[in-house]
Amino acid sequence: MQIVQASPGVLYLICAVFMSAFPGLYATSHNSLIFEDYVYRDNIKTVRMHAIGWEMSYPVIELESDDVLIFSFDDLDADVKNYQYRIIHCNADWTRSSLIPSDYMDGFFENQIDNYRFSFNTFVSFTHYSLTIPNFDVSPRLPGNYILKVYEDFDVENVVLTRRFMINDPVVTIQARVHRPRQTKHYHTGQQLTFSIFHTELNITDPHSELFVTVMQNGRTDNSLKGINPMFIRSHEIVYEHDQKLIFPAGNEFRNFDTKSLRSRTEFIRNIEFSGGINHVELQTSDSRQYSRYFSHHDINGRYLIRNEEGRNPSIDADYVMVWFTLPWDVPFDNGNVYILGQLGDWNFHQRNRMKYNYDNKAYELGMLLKQGYYNYHFAFLEEGASEADITIFEGNFFETENDYFIKVYHRPPGSRIDRLVGAIRVNSRN
């Protein structure tokens, strides 16, 4: 019997035709997938995705541009694994769209992560994996939301992590500003957004049904606004203002700590000790700031930077340290939990960033294994059954606080199957 070996392009075409004929078979592998930034394994750390050249950017690039996203993570097993990835197209609300891969991307629907490097001169060994989007193997060709799904050994059910990113086709212009609310209730504690969407290049018949607008404060997803309706509709301008929903609690500047160097203690670090083959960093005891006066200081709005002052390449020579957080509190909450909130916990509320109450010390405590760098964070309380956390009880609310707001505009005209991201802007409360 003669065996004929097909080229990768032919195999991709066959798979695309097969999935078009039987879309349900492809969809079943995503039934249990979590469509958010989520890590499924304890050995996976420091998952990052941002535009090349700007570590503080949101994971969004422009369609048909030279923009490139860099995606990376560390595997603390410190070996070489057989990791693959797929790109999944999503609706504006981050549910899986009805499209199949051949509808929204060029290239192969399954690809290998073959760019890896081993850690160098670290106490905690790890393997650093990375890839770029788009690349020679795959390139999304539609604007909108996407999930990058990483799995192992060609088993799509053996999921390692998921990460969100976006492709923007800026055919609308967004003008926005952040100002102090007029309402007495929020005058000292809130920040209000006012923005307009100008769409001279895009025909919008009914903004209420065709547009899906979302607003995110810093990197938080729990308090983001979705499906906001406009207040006024003018010729080629859609205005969003005087809406109670567009008032955000201003919060407070983020707490921070610096582990770029472990040779000396920096501000907010109480002690550094090497024990059990790893460095332990004990942070200063953190008190509630709810009733304190506002104090302005520079922060990076809940994000983190990986750095090692004694190294050359922080991706592989920044070490992992156990960072210990302590929040004194006389009596534990009986109706919810306390979390460390920020990019260091993927802005989520999971076991890895949930604090535990120590009755002997009368404090909430948590140890997190984090790569060397500069970190921002807040303490947050999440009531049982709630989806939005409250930071006010620990951090306070001050209208002067510097915050980032990320506005996204999606468009789905009548008869379309996709939510196209047609505009995105980042606006700062002090600019």
C-alpha positions as CSV (number, residue, x, y, z in Angstrom):
1,M,0.0,0.0,0.0
2,Q,1.4,3.4,-1.0
3,I,1.1,6.2,1.6
4,V,0.8,9.7,0.3
5,Q,1.9,12.5,2.6
6,A,-0.1,15.7,2.3
7,S,1.4,19.1,2.7
8,P,0.5,21.3,5.8
9,G,-1.6,23.6,3.6
10,V,-3.6,20.8,2.2
11,L,-4.2,19.3,5.7
12,Y,-5.4,22.7,6.9
13,L,-7.8,23.0,4.0
14,I,-9.2,19.5,4.7
15,C,-9.6,20.4,8.4
16,A,-11.3,23.6,7.6
17,V,-13.8,21.9,5.2
18,F,-14.4,19.2,7.8
19,M,-15.1,21.7,10.6
20,S,-17.4,23.7,8.3
21,A,-19.5,20.5,7.7
22,F,-19.5,19.5,11.4
23,P,-19.1,22.6,13.5
24,G,-20.5,20.9,16.6
25,L,-17.6,18.5,16.8
26,Y,-15.2,21.4,17.1
27,A,-17.3,23.2,19.7
28,T,-17.5,20.3,22.1
29,S,-13.8,20.7,23.0
30,H,-14.6,24.2,24.4
31,N,-17.6,23.4,26.6
32,S,-15.7,23.6,29.8
33,L,-13.3,26.3,28.7
34,I,-13.1,29.4,30.9
35,F,-13.1,32.4,28.5
36,E,-11.0,34.7,30.6
37,D,-7.4,35.1,31.7
38,Y,-7.1,31.9,33.6
39,V,-4.3,29.5,34.7
40,Y,-5.3,25.9,35.2
41,R,-2.0,24.6,36.7
42,D,0.0,25.6,39.8
43,N,3.3,25.2,37.9
44,I,2.5,27.9,35.4
45,K,3.5,31.4,36.5
46,T,3.9,35.0,35.2
47,V,1.6,34.8,32.2
48,R,1.8,38.0,30.2
49,M,0.5,39.4,26.9
50,H,1.1,42.9,25.7
51,A,2.2,44.8,22.6
52,I,5.9,44.5,21.8
53,G,7.7,47.6,23.1
54,W,5.1,48.6,25.7
55,E,4.8,46.3,28.7
56,M,2.0,48.4,30.2
57,S,-0.3,48.1,27.2
58,Y,-3.5,46.2,27.0
59,P,-3.4,43.1,24.8
60,V,-4.8,44.9,21.7
61,I,-3.2,45.6,18.3
62,E,-4.6,47.2,15.1
63,L,-5.8,45.1,12.2
64,E,-3.5,45.0,9.2
65,S,-0.7,46.9,10.9
66,D,2.9,46.1,12.0
67,D,1.7,45.7,15.6
68,V,2.7,42.5,17.3
69,L,1.7,41.0,20.6
70,I,4.2,39.1,22.8
71,F,2.8,36.3,24.9
72,S,4.9,34.5,27.5
73,F,4.7,32.3,30.6
74,D,7.0,30.3,33.0
75,D,6.8,26.6,33.7
76,L,8.2,25.8,37.2
77,D,8.6,22.2,36.3
78,A,11.7,23.4,34.5
79,D,11.5,20.8,31.7
80,V,10.5,20.9,28.1
81,K,6.8,20.1,27.4
82,N,4.8,19.6,24.3
83,Y,2.6,22.7,24.3
84,Q,0.2,23.7,21.6
85,Y,-2.1,26.6,21.2
86,R,-5.3,27.6,19.3
87,I,-6.9,31.0,18.7
88,I,-10.7,31.1,19.4
89,H,-12.9,34.0,18.1
90,C,-15.3,35.5,20.7
91,N,-18.3,37.8,20.8
92,A,-18.1,41.2,22.5
93,D,-19.2,39.7,25.8
94,W,-16.4,37.1,25.6
95,T,-18.6,34.1,24.7
96,R,-17.5,31.9,21.9
97,S,-18.7,33.1,18.5
98,S,-20.3,30.9,15.9
99,L,-17.3,31.2,13.5
100,I,-14.9,28.4,12.7
101,P,-11.1,29.1,12.4
102,S,-11.1,29.4,8.6
103,D,-13.6,32.3,8.9
104,Y,-11.4,34.5,11.1
105,M,-7.7,33.6,10.6
106,D,-5.1,32.7,8.1
107,G,-2.8,29.8,8.8
108,F,-3.1,26.7,10.9
109,F,-5.7,26.3,13.6
110,E,-3.3,24.3,15.8
111,N,0.3,25.4,16.4
112,Q,3.3,24.5,18.5
113,I,5.0,26.7,21.1
114,D,8.6,25.9,20.3
115,N,10.3,29.0,21.6
116,Y,11.6,28.3,25.1
117,R,14.6,29.1,27.3
118,F,15.8,27.7,30.6
119,S,16.3,29.9,33.6
120,F,19.8,31.1,34.4
121,N,21.4,31.5,37.8
122,T,18.2,31.3,39.7
123,F,17.4,29.4,42.9
124,V,14.0,28.4,41.5
125,S,14.4,26.7,38.1
126,F,11.9,27.3,35.3
127,T,11.4,27.2,31.6
128,H,10.3,30.4,29.9
129,Y,8.0,30.0,26.9
130,S,7.0,32.8,24.5
131,L,5.4,33.4,21.1
132,T,4.2,36.3,19.0
133,I,0.8,37.1,17.5
134,P,0.5,37.3,14.5
135,N,3.3,35.0,13.4
136,F,4.2,32.8,10.3
137,D,1.9,30.1,11.4
138,V,-1.3,32.0,12.2
139,S,-2.7,35.5,11.8
140,P,-6.2,36.7,12.8
141,R,-7.8,38.6,10.0
142,L,-11.0,39.9,11.7
143,P,-11.3,42.6,14.3
144,G,-12.8,41.6,17.6
145,N,-12.1,39.5,20.8
146,Y,-9.9,36.4,20.8
147,I,-8.9,33.7,23.3
148,L,-5.5,32.2,23.1
149,K,-5.8,28.6,24.5
150,V,-2.7,26.7,25.5
151,Y,-2.9,22.9,26.0
152,E,-0.5,20.0,26.2
153,D,0.3,16.9,24.1
154,F,-2.2,17.7,21.3
155,D,-5.0,17.1,23.8
156,V,-7.4,20.1,23.6
157,E,-9.0,19.0,26.9
158,N,-5.7,19.2,28.7
159,V,-5.8,22.9,29.0
160,V,-2.9,24.8,30.6
161,L,-4.0,28.4,30.4
162,T,-6.2,30.9,28.5
163,R,-5.5,34.5,27.7
164,R,-7.6,37.3,26.2
165,F,-6.5,39.6,23.4
166,M,-8.1,41.9,20.9
167,I,-7.7,43.1,17.3
168,N,-8.9,46.6,16.6
169,D,-10.0,48.1,13.3
170,P,-10.3,51.8,14.3
171,V,-13.0,53.1,11.9
172,V,-14.6,55.2,14.6
173,T,-13.0,58.0,16.7
174,I,-13.5,58.1,20.4
175,Q,-13.1,61.4,22.4
176,A,-13.3,60.9,26.1
177,R,-12.5,62.6,29.4
178,V,-12.7,61.8,33.1
179,H,-14.1,64.3,35.5
180,R,-15.5,64.8,39.0
181,P,-19.1,63.7,39.3
182,R,-21.7,66.4,39.9
183,Q,-23.8,64.3,42.2
184,T,-23.3,65.0,45.9
185,K,-23.2,61.3,46.7
186,H,-20.2,60.6,44.5
187,Y,-18.6,64.1,44.5
188,H,-15.7,63.2,46.9
189,T,-15.4,59.5,46.0
190,G,-16.1,59.0,42.3
191,Q,-14.9,59.6,38.8
192,Q,-17.2,60.0,35.8
193,L,-16.6,59.3,32.2
194,T,-18.0,61.4,29.3
195,F,-17.2,60.3,25.8
196,S,-18.4,60.6,22.2
197,I,-18.1,58.2,19.3
198,F,-17.7,59.8,15.8
199,H,-18.5,57.5,13.0
200,T,-18.1,59.4,9.7
201,E,-16.6,56.2,8.1
202,L,-19.1,53.8,9.5
203,N,-22.8,53.6,8.8
204,I,-24.7,53.0,12.0
205,T,-28.5,52.9,11.7
206,D,-29.5,52.1,15.3
207,P,-26.7,52.6,17.9
208,H,-28.9,50.9,20.6
209,S,-28.9,47.6,18.8
210,E,-25.7,47.7,16.7
211,L,-23.2,49.0,19.2
212,F,-21.8,47.2,22.3
213,V,-19.7,49.5,24.4
214,T,-17.6,48.5,27.4
215,V,-15.5,50.4,29.9
216,M,-12.7,49.0,32.1
217,Q,-11.1,50.7,35.0
218,N,-7.3,49.9,35.0
219,G,-7.2,46.1,34.4
220,R,-10.3,45.1,36.4
221,T,-12.9,43.0,34.8
222,D,-15.2,42.5,37.8
223,N,-16.4,46.1,37.8
224,S,-16.3,46.8,34.1
225,L,-19.3,48.3,32.4
226,K,-21.0,46.4,29.5
227,G,-23.7,47.3,27.0
228,I,-23.9,51.0,27.8
229,N,-26.6,53.0,26.0
230,P,-26.0,56.4,24.5
231,M,-27.6,59.6,25.9
232,F,-27.7,61.6,22.7
233,I,-27.5,60.6,19.0
234,R,-26.4,63.3,16.6
235,S,-25.3,63.4,13.0
236,H,-22.2,61.0,13.0
237,E,-21.8,61.5,16.7
238,I,-23.0,59.3,19.5
239,V,-22.8,60.8,23.0
240,Y,-22.4,59.0,26.3
241,E,-22.8,61.4,29.3
242,H,-24.8,62.1,32.4
243,D,-25.2,58.4,32.9
244,Q,-25.1,57.1,36.5
245,K,-23.5,53.9,35.2
246,L,-20.5,55.8,34.0
247,I,-19.5,56.8,37.6
248,F,-16.8,54.6,39.0
249,P,-15.6,54.4,42.6
250,A,-12.2,56.2,42.3
251,G,-10.4,54.0,44.8
252,N,-6.9,54.8,45.9
253,E,-3.4,54.7,44.5
254,F,-2.1,51.1,44.4
255,R,0.1,49.7,47.1
256,N,3.5,48.6,45.8
257,F,6.6,46.6,46.6
258,D,9.9,46.3,44.8
259,T,11.9,43.0,44.6
260,K,14.1,44.0,41.6
261,S,17.1,43.5,44.0
262,L,17.2,41.2,47.0
263,R,20.5,42.5,48.4
264,S,18.8,45.2,50.5
265,R,15.3,46.0,51.8
266,T,13.4,48.6,49.8
267,E,10.3,50.6,50.9
268,F,7.4,48.5,52.2
269,I,9.7,45.4,52.7
270,R,10.1,44.3,56.3
271,N,12.5,41.4,55.9
272,I,14.3,39.2,53.3
273,E,15.4,35.7,54.3
274,F,16.7,32.8,52.4
275,S,15.1,29.5,53.6
276,G,14.3,26.2,52.1
277,G,16.2,26.9,48.9
278,I,14.2,30.1,48.1
279,N,14.1,33.8,49.1
280,H,11.2,34.9,51.3
281,V,10.2,38.5,51.2
282,E,8.0,39.7,54.1
283,L,6.1,42.9,53.4
284,Q,5.4,45.6,55.9
285,T,2.1,45.1,57.8
286,S,-0.6,46.8,55.7
287,D,-3.3,48.8,57.5
288,S,-6.7,49.9,56.2
289,R,-6.6,53.3,54.3
290,Q,-10.4,53.8,54.3
291,Y,-10.3,56.7,56.8
292,S,-6.8,58.0,55.9
293,R,-6.2,61.2,54.0
294,Y,-5.5,60.9,50.3
295,F,-1.7,60.8,49.5
296,S,-0.6,61.1,45.9
297,H,2.2,58.8,44.7
298,H,3.2,57.3,41.4
299,D,1.9,53.8,40.6
300,I,1.4,51.6,37.5
301,N,-2.3,51.1,38.1
302,G,-2.2,47.5,39.4
303,R,0.3,46.1,36.9
304,Y,3.7,44.7,37.4
305,L,7.1,44.8,35.7
306,I,9.6,41.9,35.7
307,R,13.1,43.2,36.5
308,N,16.3,42.0,38.1
309,E,18.9,44.7,38.8
310,E,21.7,42.1,39.0
311,G,20.8,40.4,35.8
312,R,20.8,41.0,32.0
313,N,17.6,39.3,30.8
314,P,14.8,39.3,33.4
315,S,12.8,36.8,31.4
316,I,15.2,34.1,32.4
317,D,17.4,35.5,35.2
318,A,14.8,37.1,37.4
319,D,14.3,34.7,40.3
320,Y,11.1,33.6,42.0
321,V,10.6,34.7,45.6
322,M,7.8,33.9,48.1
323,V,6.2,37.2,49.0
324,W,4.2,37.4,52.3
325,F,1.3,39.8,52.7
326,T,-0.3,40.7,56.1
327,L,-3.5,42.6,56.6
328,P,-4.4,43.1,60.3
329,W,-8.1,42.6,61.0
330,D,-9.6,42.0,64.4
331,V,-12.4,39.7,63.3
332,P,-12.6,37.6,60.1
333,F,-15.5,38.2,57.7
334,D,-18.2,35.6,57.8
335,N,-19.9,36.6,54.5
336,G,-17.0,36.7,52.0
337,N,-13.2,36.5,51.4
338,V,-10.3,38.9,51.1
339,Y,-8.1,38.8,48.0
340,I,-5.0,40.4,46.6
341,L,-6.2,42.3,43.6
342,G,-4.1,43.2,40.6
343,Q,-2.3,41.9,37.5
344,L,-0.3,39.7,39.9
345,G,-3.5,37.6,40.3
346,D,-4.8,38.1,36.7
347,W,-7.4,40.5,38.2
348,N,-9.3,37.5,39.2
349,F,-10.5,35.9,42.5
350,H,-9.1,32.5,42.8
351,Q,-7.5,30.3,45.5
352,R,-4.0,31.5,44.6
353,N,-4.7,35.1,45.6
354,R,-7.2,34.5,48.4
355,M,-6.0,35.5,51.9
356,K,-6.5,33.2,54.9
357,Y,-7.3,34.5,58.4
358,N,-4.7,33.8,61.1
359,Y,-6.6,33.8,64.5
360,D,-3.3,33.9,66.5
361,N,-2.1,37.0,64.7
362,K,-5.6,38.5,64.1
363,A,-4.7,39.2,60.5
364,Y,-5.3,38.0,57.0
365,E,-2.2,36.5,55.5
366,L,-1.0,35.1,52.1
367,G,2.2,33.9,50.5
368,M,2.5,34.3,46.7
369,L,5.3,32.9,44.6
370,L,6.2,35.9,42.4
371,K,9.0,36.7,39.9
372,Q,11.4,39.5,40.8
373,G,10.1,42.9,39.8
374,Y,8.0,45.9,40.7
375,Y,4.4,45.1,41.7
376,N,1.1,47.0,42.4
377,Y,-1.8,45.6,44.3
378,H,-5.0,46.3,46.3
379,F,-6.7,44.4,49.1
380,A,-10.3,43.6,48.0
381,F,-13.3,42.0,49.7
382,L,-15.6,39.8,47.7
383,E,-18.9,39.0,49.3
384,E,-20.2,35.4,48.8
385,G,-22.4,35.3,45.7
386,A,-21.2,38.7,44.4
387,S,-19.3,39.3,41.2
388,E,-17.9,42.7,41.9
389,A,-15.3,43.2,44.7
390,D,-15.2,46.1,47.2
391,I,-11.8,47.7,47.8
392,T,-13.3,50.7,49.8
393,I,-13.1,49.0,53.1
394,F,-9.3,48.6,52.8
395,E,-8.3,51.3,50.4
396,G,-10.8,54.1,50.6
397,N,-12.3,56.2,47.8
398,F,-10.8,59.5,46.7
399,F,-11.8,61.4,43.6
400,E,-8.1,62.6,43.2
401,T,-6.9,59.1,42.5
402,E,-5.1,58.6,39.1
403,N,-6.8,55.8,37.1
404,D,-6.8,54.4,33.6
405,Y,-10.0,53.8,31.7
406,F,-10.1,51.6,28.6
407,I,-13.1,52.2,26.3
408,K,-14.0,49.6,23.6
409,V,-16.6,50.0,20.9
410,Y,-18.0,46.9,19.0
411,H,-20.2,47.0,16.0
412,R,-22.6,44.3,14.7
413,P,-24.9,45.5,11.9
414,P,-28.1,43.6,11.2
415,G,-27.5,40.2,9.7
416,S,-23.9,40.0,10.8
417,R,-22.5,37.1,12.9
418,I,-19.6,38.9,14.5
419,D,-18.9,41.8,16.9
420,R,-16.2,43.9,15.2
421,L,-14.0,46.0,17.5
422,V,-14.1,49.3,15.6
423,G,-12.6,51.6,18.2
424,A,-10.5,51.5,21.5
425,I,-9.0,54.2,23.6
426,R,-7.1,54.5,26.8
427,V,-7.9,57.6,28.8
428,N,-6.3,58.7,32.1
429,S,-8.1,60.6,34.9
430,R,-5.4,63.2,35.0
431,N,-5.1,63.7,31.3
